Amino acid sequence: MNTMNLNSVKQYNELYGLPTPHPLVTVLRLQDAPAVFDHIRIDYGLYAVFIKHGQGCVLRYGRREYDYQEGSVVSIAPGQSVTVEGKTAKTHDIEALLFHPDLIYGTSLARKMRQYSFFNYSETEALHLSAAEQESLRACLAGIKMELASTPDHHTRRLICGHIELFLDYCLRYYDRQFSTRHAADSEVLRNFENALDLYFLSEVSGGLPSVKFFADKACLTPSYFGDLIKKETGRTAQELIRLKIIDRAKEYLRGTSLTVTQISDMLGFQYPQHFTRMFKKQTGLTPRGYRCE
């Protein structure tokens, strides 16, 4: 299997035998590309978003395969790797938006990129679109293509970034809708998280402070998707819920046992007692000793 380090828009366009009207951004329909390939692993140095219309394209992330369905979106960030299997350029209707991080430096879009946490979701957490939602994203891509086809001027970069920002904002909206429609399944994830959090502190073996990744792994989700799911379900971040559970457990030890603050700190997984004291005071307004004596 061939491996490609994709660090420029030109490289991606050349992969499909297409011209490069702009060095930092491209919008293409792979079905119209003259080139084909059987399978390739791509190590991305670009942001990429793929909208798939039709069925049968297989993406492989690590050892897992995912055949994503009609009207779905997969987002890839710099530093991620994807193996594409199948002659995607001819047999599947896929629209692609790729842009280099250099395109957005200094723009409002660059300041917002952290909001688009779906770039860190896995293949099984893809966004699934209605026909109307697909059309809204296509309209954003059409705006980018129009700018790429026009004579460039000092407005071009700002307008392209504006179209990309609108495109990603729509994706964010549609993910919110998807979380809402998956409420029953997501509630089960939340219940399992709460149970796992209780069990963590009942364990006799301390594994350190519990992390969001620990519980996301148990749910077979990425930390980003898991964190967003929990926030949508509870209004609090997963980290906040973990912190509250730690404080509740600490209160039980402080009021119900004669353990020292250092012993309680160790049992909860803190490396240093002062870190425990700092967190406890920030959450309750009292030091552990002050709470015990209150």
C-alpha positions as CSV (number, residue, x, y, z in Angstrom):
1,M,0.0,0.0,0.0
2,N,1.3,3.4,-0.9
3,T,1.6,6.1,1.7
4,M,1.4,9.8,1.0
5,N,2.4,12.7,3.3
6,L,-0.2,15.3,2.3
7,N,1.3,18.6,3.2
8,S,0.0,20.8,0.3
9,V,-3.2,21.3,-1.6
10,K,-1.2,20.9,-4.8
11,Q,-0.2,17.3,-3.8
12,Y,-3.9,16.4,-3.3
13,N,-5.0,17.9,-6.6
14,E,-2.2,16.1,-8.4
15,L,-3.3,12.8,-6.8
16,Y,-6.5,13.1,-8.8
17,G,-5.0,14.7,-11.9
18,L,-6.6,18.1,-11.2
19,P,-5.2,21.7,-11.6
20,T,-4.4,23.9,-8.5
21,P,-6.0,27.3,-8.9
22,H,-5.1,28.3,-5.3
23,P,-2.2,26.9,-3.3
24,L,-3.9,26.8,0.0
25,V,-7.5,25.7,-0.6
26,T,-9.3,23.4,-3.0
27,V,-12.9,22.2,-3.6
28,L,-13.4,19.2,-5.8
29,R,-15.8,16.5,-6.8
30,L,-13.9,13.3,-6.9
31,Q,-16.3,11.7,-9.4
32,D,-15.2,14.3,-12.0
33,A,-11.4,13.7,-11.4
34,P,-9.5,12.0,-14.3
35,A,-7.3,10.0,-12.0
36,V,-8.2,6.9,-10.0
37,F,-6.4,4.7,-7.4
38,D,-7.1,1.5,-5.7
39,H,-6.1,2.2,-2.1
40,I,-3.7,4.6,-0.4
41,R,-2.8,5.8,3.1
42,I,-2.8,9.5,3.5
43,D,-1.0,11.3,6.4
44,Y,-2.7,14.7,6.5
45,G,-1.0,18.0,7.0
46,L,-4.2,19.8,5.9
47,Y,-7.8,20.2,7.1
48,A,-10.1,18.1,5.0
49,V,-13.9,17.6,5.0
50,F,-15.6,15.0,2.8
51,I,-19.3,14.9,1.9
52,K,-20.3,11.6,0.6
53,H,-23.4,11.1,-1.6
54,G,-24.0,7.4,-2.4
55,Q,-22.7,4.2,-0.8
56,G,-19.7,1.9,-0.9
57,C,-16.6,3.9,0.0
58,V,-14.6,2.3,2.7
59,L,-12.3,4.4,5.0
60,R,-10.0,2.6,7.4
61,Y,-8.8,4.2,10.6
62,G,-6.2,2.0,12.2
63,R,-7.6,-1.5,12.1
64,R,-11.2,-0.4,11.9
65,E,-13.3,0.0,8.7
66,Y,-16.2,2.3,8.2
67,D,-18.5,2.3,5.2
68,Y,-20.2,5.6,5.6
69,Q,-23.7,6.1,4.1
70,E,-25.6,8.5,1.9
71,G,-25.2,12.1,2.9
72,S,-22.5,11.8,5.5
73,V,-19.6,14.0,6.5
74,V,-16.1,13.0,7.7
75,S,-13.7,15.7,9.0
76,I,-9.9,15.3,9.2
77,A,-7.4,17.5,10.9
78,P,-3.7,17.9,10.4
79,G,-1.8,15.1,12.0
80,Q,-4.4,12.4,11.3
81,S,-4.0,9.5,9.0
82,V,-6.6,7.8,6.9
83,T,-6.5,4.8,4.5
84,V,-9.0,5.0,1.6
85,E,-9.9,1.8,-0.1
86,G,-11.7,1.6,-3.4
87,K,-11.6,3.6,-6.6
88,T,-13.2,6.6,-5.0
89,A,-12.6,9.0,-7.8
90,K,-14.9,7.3,-10.2
91,T,-17.3,5.0,-8.4
92,H,-18.4,7.3,-5.5
93,D,-19.9,10.8,-5.4
94,I,-17.7,12.6,-2.9
95,E,-17.2,16.3,-2.6
96,A,-14.1,17.4,-0.8
97,L,-12.9,20.7,0.8
98,L,-9.3,20.9,1.8
99,F,-7.4,23.9,3.1
100,H,-4.0,24.5,4.6
101,P,-3.6,25.9,8.1
102,D,-1.7,28.8,6.5
103,L,-4.9,30.0,4.8
104,I,-6.6,30.9,8.0
105,Y,-3.8,32.3,10.2
106,G,-4.8,35.7,11.5
107,T,-8.5,35.3,10.6
108,S,-11.6,34.9,12.8
109,L,-11.8,31.3,11.5
110,A,-8.4,30.5,13.0
111,R,-9.7,31.8,16.4
112,K,-12.8,29.5,16.1
113,M,-11.1,26.3,15.0
114,R,-11.1,24.8,18.5
115,Q,-14.9,25.1,18.6
116,Y,-15.1,22.6,15.7
117,S,-14.3,19.6,17.9
118,F,-15.7,17.3,15.3
119,F,-12.3,17.4,13.5
120,N,-11.2,15.1,16.4
121,Y,-14.1,12.7,16.1
122,S,-13.6,9.2,14.8
123,E,-15.0,7.6,11.6
124,T,-17.9,6.0,13.5
125,E,-18.9,9.5,14.8
126,A,-19.5,10.9,11.3
127,L,-22.2,13.5,10.7
128,H,-25.2,12.2,8.8
129,L,-27.2,14.8,6.7
130,S,-30.7,15.3,5.4
131,A,-31.1,16.3,1.8
132,A,-31.7,20.0,2.8
133,E,-28.6,20.0,5.0
134,Q,-26.5,18.6,2.1
135,E,-27.7,21.5,-0.1
136,S,-26.7,24.1,2.5
137,L,-23.2,22.7,2.6
138,R,-23.0,22.5,-1.2
139,A,-24.0,26.2,-1.3
140,C,-21.0,27.0,0.9
141,L,-18.7,25.0,-1.4
142,A,-20.2,26.8,-4.4
143,G,-19.2,30.1,-2.9
144,I,-15.6,28.9,-2.4
145,K,-15.5,27.6,-6.0
146,M,-16.8,30.9,-7.3
147,E,-14.0,32.8,-5.5
148,L,-11.4,30.3,-6.8
149,A,-12.7,30.9,-10.4
150,S,-12.5,34.7,-10.0
151,T,-9.5,37.0,-10.5
152,P,-7.9,37.2,-7.0
153,D,-7.8,40.5,-5.2
154,H,-7.2,41.6,-1.6
155,H,-10.7,40.4,-0.6
156,T,-10.3,36.9,-1.9
157,R,-8.7,35.2,1.1
158,R,-11.2,36.8,3.6
159,L,-14.2,35.8,1.5
160,I,-12.9,32.2,1.1
161,C,-12.3,31.9,4.8
162,G,-15.8,33.3,5.4
163,H,-17.4,30.6,3.3
164,I,-15.3,27.9,5.1
165,E,-16.4,29.4,8.4
166,L,-20.0,29.3,7.4
167,F,-19.6,25.7,6.2
168,L,-18.1,24.6,9.5
169,D,-20.8,26.5,11.5
170,Y,-23.4,24.5,9.6
171,C,-21.6,21.3,10.4
172,L,-21.7,22.4,14.1
173,R,-25.4,23.0,13.9
174,Y,-26.1,19.7,12.3
175,Y,-24.0,17.9,14.8
176,D,-26.1,19.5,17.6
177,R,-29.2,18.2,15.8
178,Q,-27.7,14.8,15.5
179,F,-26.9,14.8,19.3
180,S,-30.6,15.7,19.9
181,T,-32.0,12.9,17.7
182,R,-29.7,10.4,19.4
183,H,-30.9,11.4,22.9
184,A,-32.0,7.9,23.9
185,A,-28.6,6.3,22.9
186,D,-26.7,9.2,24.4
187,S,-28.6,8.9,27.7
188,E,-27.3,5.3,27.9
189,V,-23.7,6.6,27.4
190,L,-24.3,9.1,30.2
191,R,-25.7,6.4,32.6
192,N,-22.7,4.2,31.9
193,F,-20.4,7.1,32.5
194,E,-22.0,7.8,35.9
195,N,-21.8,4.1,36.9
196,A,-18.2,3.8,35.7
197,L,-17.3,7.0,37.7
198,D,-18.8,5.5,40.9
199,L,-17.0,2.2,40.3
200,Y,-13.7,4.0,39.8
201,F,-13.6,5.3,43.3
202,L,-14.8,1.9,44.8
203,S,-11.8,0.2,43.3
204,E,-9.1,-0.8,45.8
205,V,-6.4,0.0,43.3
206,S,-5.8,3.7,42.7
207,G,-5.1,4.5,39.0
208,G,-4.5,8.2,39.6
209,L,-7.1,10.8,38.9
210,P,-9.7,9.7,36.4
211,S,-9.5,11.3,32.9
212,V,-12.1,12.0,30.2
213,K,-10.1,9.7,27.9
214,F,-10.4,6.8,30.4
215,F,-14.2,7.0,30.3
216,A,-14.4,7.8,26.6
217,D,-12.4,4.6,25.9
218,K,-14.8,2.6,27.9
219,A,-17.6,4.0,25.8
220,C,-15.6,3.3,22.6
221,L,-15.8,7.0,21.7
222,T,-13.1,9.6,21.1
223,P,-12.6,12.0,24.0
224,S,-13.8,14.9,21.8
225,Y,-17.1,13.3,20.8
226,F,-17.6,11.9,24.4
227,G,-17.0,15.3,25.9
228,D,-19.5,17.0,23.5
229,L,-22.1,14.3,24.1
230,I,-21.9,14.7,27.9
231,K,-22.0,18.5,27.6
232,K,-25.2,18.3,25.4
233,E,-26.8,15.8,27.8
234,T,-26.0,17.5,31.1
235,G,-24.9,21.1,30.4
236,R,-21.6,20.3,32.2
237,T,-18.4,19.1,30.7
238,A,-17.2,15.6,31.4
239,Q,-14.2,17.0,33.3
240,E,-16.6,19.1,35.5
241,L,-18.6,16.0,36.4
242,I,-15.4,14.1,37.2
243,R,-14.3,16.9,39.4
244,L,-17.7,17.0,41.2
245,K,-17.5,13.3,41.9
246,I,-14.0,13.7,43.3
247,I,-15.2,16.4,45.7
248,D,-18.3,14.4,46.7
249,R,-16.0,11.4,47.5
250,A,-13.6,13.6,49.4
251,K,-16.5,15.0,51.5
252,E,-17.5,11.5,52.4
253,Y,-14.0,10.6,53.6
254,L,-13.6,13.9,55.5
255,R,-16.9,13.6,57.4
256,G,-17.1,9.8,57.6
257,T,-13.6,8.7,58.4
258,S,-10.6,9.7,60.4
259,L,-8.2,9.5,57.4
260,T,-5.8,12.3,57.1
261,V,-5.9,14.8,54.3
262,T,-2.8,13.2,52.8
263,Q,-4.4,9.7,53.0
264,I,-7.6,10.9,51.3
265,S,-5.6,12.7,48.7
266,D,-3.7,9.5,47.9
267,M,-6.9,7.4,47.8
268,L,-8.5,9.8,45.3
269,G,-5.5,9.6,43.0
270,F,-3.8,13.0,43.6
271,Q,0.0,13.0,43.2
272,Y,0.4,15.8,45.7
273,P,-1.8,16.7,48.7
274,Q,-1.6,20.4,47.9
275,H,-3.2,19.8,44.5
276,F,-6.1,18.1,46.3
277,T,-6.4,21.0,48.8
278,R,-6.4,23.5,46.0
279,M,-9.1,21.8,44.0
280,F,-11.2,21.2,47.1
281,K,-11.0,24.9,48.1
282,K,-11.8,26.1,44.6
283,Q,-14.9,24.0,44.5
284,T,-16.2,24.5,48.1
285,G,-14.6,27.6,49.4
286,L,-13.1,25.7,52.3
287,T,-9.9,23.7,52.8
288,P,-10.4,20.0,53.5
289,R,-9.5,20.6,57.2
290,G,-11.8,23.5,57.3
291,Y,-14.7,21.4,55.8
292,R,-14.0,18.6,58.3
293,C,-14.2,21.0,61.3
294,E,-17.2,23.0,60.1
